[in-house]
Structures are given as C-alpha cells and as structure tokens.
Amino acid sequence: MNPALNSASLEPASLIVIDPNGQRSRLPLVPLPFRIGRQADNDFVIRDSRASRVHARITPENGQYTIEDAGSRHGTFVNGKRIRKQALHNADKIEFGVEDSYQLVFALDGAELKRLIEQLTGPEKEVSAPGVGAHLHKLRAILDLARTLQNSLSIDDVLGAVVDTVLAITGSERGFLLLRSEHGLETKVARHRDGRHLRESDLRVPREVIRRALERRRDLLSMNFDPSSSDELRRGGTIADLELCSVICVPLVRIHTGAGDATSLLSTGRETVGVLYMDSRVAAADLAGGNRELLQTLAIEASTVLENARLLEEQRAKQQMDEELRLARTIQQSLLPKTLPSEGWLRASGSSVASDQVGGDYFEVTEVTPRCWSAVVADVSGKGVSSALLASLLQGALLTATDHSEGLSLRVERLSRFLNGRTGGEKYATVFHCLLHADGTLEYVNAAHCPPLLVGAEGRLLALEATAMPVGLVEGVSFPVAVQKLAAGDKLVIYSDGVTESQNSHGEFFGKKRLREVVAAHAAERCTAIHDAIQEAVSAFSESTRQSDDITVVVLEYRP
C-alpha cells in the first residue's frame, strides 16, 4: 500500500522530544514513513553514539501510526516493553534501549479537545435538560473547530476558528488573539461575535495592561464590572471609559505532556507565547458549567497549533540548510583528486571523510613535471561551513606548484600572510606541503601538521616533525623547507589528526601508537594496502561511533 495514501486518513500527530538534559521540544510527525536513528539523513536524528544508524521507523498502517524497530542493536521500547512492531496510542513513551538518552512521547494533536467533545456528546446528556440550546450552540462551535483542526492547512484559519469558538462558549462580543514579539504584543486575529473582522485599533485596552496580566501568569484572568457602581467607575477610569462589562484573558503557553493522558500548562512566565483576550459591553462573560475548562483547553489547542507551526518552520529551514550542505558536500568532494597515480616512479592512495556534511580537511597530489610531484594535506581549525570554505581557498592557492624549494617556502608564507590579514589569527590551518623528485629527494614544509610517517620496506619508521607554525596563525613567520632522502620502496604516510583522535564508544582515542603498529605491520605492502589497512583499523576501533573530526589519509610510494 502506498504510505502517502494510507496516511491521508490519519489525524495529525507529533513527537514530544525529551533530550538527555530533560529539555522538551515538539516535532510534527512528518513525513511518513518517519525514520529515527543516528544517521544524519533520518527525520529525527538521535545524537547518541549508542543508537543505531537507522534505529526505528514510524509508518501508517490500518489507519493507525505504527512504530517498528529497524534491527537496532539495543532495541526499541514502548512504555518500557521491547517491541518489534506495535501500534502507537496517545501519550505512549518511546525509548531506545540505553539509559540517559533521548525519549519520545507520541501525541495525537487535538486529543484533549476530542475528550471534551466526547464528554459533551455522552449518553448522560439529556436533550430536555435546561439550557440545551446554549449547550448545542457551544457543541456546534467546538465541532466546527475540530473539523478545522483536522482539515485546515492554514494556521490563520485554525487560530481564527479558535477565537470564534471562544466567543461562542463565553458569550463575549469581541475576541483578539495576541502573540509575543520583540516589539511587544501583536494582534494575530481580531473577530466580532457576528463574524466580522475587526481592526487592530479596535482593541483599545492598553496592551501594557494585558502584558501585566500575562506576567502574573494566572491560568485564566476574568473581570466583571457593574457600570452602575460608583466604586467601579473610580478604578482608574480605564475600564469605565471603554464601557466594558467584562474582560477575559487566557495565556497561550507551550505545553507539557506527562506520562498519562493529561496535558498541563507550563508554569514559567517565559513560556508564555501570547494571550486570548475577550471583552463584552452588554453582558458578563459566561464561565459557568464547564466553560472555564473548555476555555483553558482551547487555549492549549491554540498553543499547540502555534508550537507546531514554529517547529514546522524550523524543520523547513533545517531541511533547506541540509540540502544546501549536501550540495556543498558534493562540490567539495568533486574538488578532491578523482584519480591518483598508480603507475610510474610515484604511486599514491588517499581519501578524506568529513565528520559533518562538509569538512575542513583536503588533500591534493599533482604532477609538477615528469620528474617532480607535489602533495598537500591541510586541516583547517574548527568545523562547519567556514572551515570548509577556508579549505577550498587553501586548495586553490596551493594547486599550482614549481619544482624549486624556494618557491615552496614562499608560497606557504604568502598564503599564511593572506589568511592572517583576513582572519586576524582566528582561523588557521595545519599544512604538510611537499615536493618529491625522481631521484628520491623529498622537500617539505610541515606547518604544525601531524608528523607524517616515512616507512621503509624493512619496517623502519621516521616521523617528519613540524618545521613551522600553523598557516595564518601569527603574522610575519617563516616556513623553512626540510629535506629527506627516500630509498626505493619507501612510503610516506600523511594523515590528519582525525585519524589519531578517532574515538570508540568508551571514549578512548585511536592514538599514534596504534597508527604506527598498523603501518609497521603493512610496511612491505603497496601504498593502497597501507591506506586501506589504516582506514579499516580506524573503522573497527571506532565501532561506528560518530566522530568529531575529519579523517584524511594519503600514502605516497616511491618506486624508481
């Protein structure tokens, strides 16, 4: 069955995300199927190395939301029981088999409102009861709102329906929905009881008065006034001047979903996102007969709609950013060498794996002349897009080379001066840049990069230590060239610190000792075998643990 068709009849749902620190956020359950796991392309990414790459998925099945474990290592649990596949119900608690990790609470949007509708339409309601006309009028308004919540794709339509329903329940004349912004309270919806749209200026009660009511954080603030009372008229004059008979303010807040079916308001004033304001000049508002509970529930529904809209906007922005980063990653990967020399007196094998969408490492192996090759490995400080852009800049600046050692030193020095002048030392890079000649002469500048390993066929290892400071860190430094002689069969292993600083699930580092052991064990083999052995050793050690740094390895083999 097509999941898109199967999901068309499902009511909207969300996941309440509880991170390891106890912070809560709400995530709309879209798209379907909804994938959960450690891998970056999941719909919800569990930032915990103990979770599986694809841990679980939520799919529509037989008109219900169903969660299925995706063959995870530690399992998927619903309400404390390990499951393979199970239908989800409102307030189900989802866990991933490890302590102190993420938890999810499945929430059907509008579930609390439906509970109240069932109460109003239950068999105990007698049609001959007093005030049945008023009850039916309120019920009709609530059902209209429920249909709007179910079918509308417009947040404005939903919030407008909430205000209309509130007016029908309380009997107020005018309703306003105001939202917090950096400029104070701004009007989102303004409606009259007869369906007319009101202007923002029709709300003549000072917003400062409403703001103070919000700061007091009462769940519901109502005030009824008797215009014939002289005491009432002397209360500052504001209400009397406006000839109002009653005023109701209901805060709109972010919600907290507990372990059961109950939904409660958060208690901190900072979580207030707006207010439902109603007033009347003719009669006092009706808050009897369960209307108070209905009013507070409708405020929760409006708060949920606003929170879902905010999270959906964040999700769309994240998806757009992820798409742009995927494109940047594709471009960055395309800039790496597509082929490396596999015949002749110099042979090479190399790779660079970014820890995020884009990386701050790069490498290049280029032929300068038939008797000279150039190789570069660079690691830019920091992570993210800025480091990736700087890595691309370095790649362009070091792409061309000459076969003279003086030119090698001068090129790195100019690059360092350029970077320092643009970033003031806040961004820098470690660089290993070398020229390898056909007679075995290796000329190199090591600008604070990890010491490459010169490997003899018999297993001897020599570390080529740093000859200078990082590129771009300090103004006016020089980059002297060091010289080393290679023998037939020697290999040069150049790597970034993402190799030695790879971590396993226990927080241990791969380290230089393990790297030297792997290289020594394969010293007599070709450059490709050494490269692959390092990659396999790092992968086996890390056990698929998410790494914090890019991993770059280049192996050069001298075969005159």
Disulfide bonds with the S-S distance in Angstrom:
none
